[in-house]
Amino acid sequence: MVPAEMDGTTGRSSGRVLVFIVSYNAEKHIGSVLDRVPKELFGSEDVHFLCIDDCSGDGTASVAALWAREHRVRNLTVLRNRANQGYGGNQKLGYRFCLDAGFDFVILLHGDGQYAPELIPRFIATWRTTGADVVLGSPSGAACPSTSWSGTGFSPGCRTA
């Protein structure tokens, strides 16, 4: 039998959240992506940001680190790969960081701004209130919870493409 707190039928009132920003040649965009993050998240004890620059040929990591210093943000870690890992490899590094550091939930953003940082609170709230294993965004801006890896638990009307 699965304990109630793990069966997806109860919400989570707490838990550590990692917002993982994959970045490659995003020097021109990373500052505006960080500017768009709701400010209360940068002061949260439960939320941490990780930006991994995948050995960009520009100053992505430097711009992100400078942004954190200028805004006095203490819950943003900026790392730069010494060798390009590719999109999937960079994601694996971030997810490994998440697991090793004991985070309970991870949100993936892109450093070039193609995902809306403004929606991070909606994803966190959906995860906390539904207890979902996975929350996917849709083009309509909905946060769609699922407690099933097979995809059978998605809410009606939510799309993944």
N, C-alpha and C positions, 0 to 999 in steps of 0.2 A: 504494500500500500504506500502511496506517495503522500508525504505530509502535506497538509492544507496549504502551507506557505510556499510549496513548490509545485502545486498541481495547476496553477494558472487560474484558479477560481477566486483567489484573494489578491488584493492589491499589495503594493509595497510602500510603506510609509517612509522608508529611508533606503539608502544604498548608495554606493559610490559610483559616479558616472564619469566616464572618460569621453571627451569630445576629441576625436582623432582627426587631424587635418593632414591629408596626403597632399604633398606639394611637389611640383616640378616646374621650374621656370615660371614661377608665379610672383616674381618680384613686383610687378606692376599691380597685382591684385591682392596680395596677402594682407596688406594694411587695411584695405577697405573691407575685406572679409572680416577681419578682427573688429573693425569699427562697427560692423552690423550685428555683432553678437550682443544680445541684451546685457547691459552693464551689470545687472544684479548677479549674473552667473560668474563674473570675475571675482566677486567677493564671497562666493559660496564655498562652504567647507566640504560639500559633497560632490562638487564638480571640479574636474581638472582638465586642462587642455594640453594636447600633445600635437606638435607640428613636426612632421618628419619631412625634411627636404631631401629628395632623392637624387642628390649629387647634381643639382642644377648648375647650368653654366652661367647663371646670373646670381644676384645677391639675395635670393629668397630667404635663406636662413638668417642672414644679417638684418634684413628688414623686419622680420618677425621678432627677432630678439630685441632690436631697437624699439619696436612698437611696445613690447612688454615693459621695457625699462621706462620709456617715456610716460606710459599710462600706469606705472607702479603696480603692474599685475604680477602677482606671486604664484598664481595657479596655472601658469603656462610654461611648458617645457618645450624648448626648440632643439631639435637634433638634426644633424646633417649626415647622410650616408657618405662614406668615403668613395664608394663605387655605386653606380646606378644599379638598383635592384629590380627595376621595372615596376609597373603599377601593382601587379600581384605581390611581388616581393616586398614592396614598401608596405602594403597592407598587412602582410604576414608579420612584419616587424612591429607594427603598431598593435596588432591583436595580441602578439606575444607579450608586449609591454603591458597591455591591459590585464592579461591573465596573471603574469608574474607579480604585478603590483596589487592584485586583489580587487580590481574593479568589478562591479556587479553588472554594468551596462555600458555599452560603447555606442557612440554616435559617429558616423563617418561623414566628414565634410571634405570638400575639395578646396584647395588653396586658391583656385582661380575663380571662385564665386559661383560655380554652376549649381550649387545647392544653397538654399536660403538659411543662413545662420539664425535669422529671426524666428525660425520655427523650432529651435532647440527646446525651449520650454514646453512646447506642445508634445514633443516626443517624450520628454522626461515625464510629463504629467500622464500621458497615455500609458507608459510603462509602469509608473507607480500605481495608477488606479486599476489597471487591468491585470497586472502580474504577467503580462505577455512575455514569451521568450524572445519574440522578434517584433519590431515595430518598423514598418516600411512606409516611406513617403509616397504620395501619388502626385501626379501632375496637378490635381485639383487642390493640393496643399493639405489633404487629409493625412492624419497619422493613423495607420491601419494596424491594429494589434493582431498577433497570432500566437497561439500556444501550441501550434503544431508545425513541425518542420516540413510536413508534407504539403502545407499550404491550404489544408481544408478548414482552418480556423479563421480565415480572413473575413473581415466584416463585409457585408453586402455593399456594393458600390465602390469599394476600394480597388484601385488598379495598380499594377506594378510597372506598367509600361506606358 
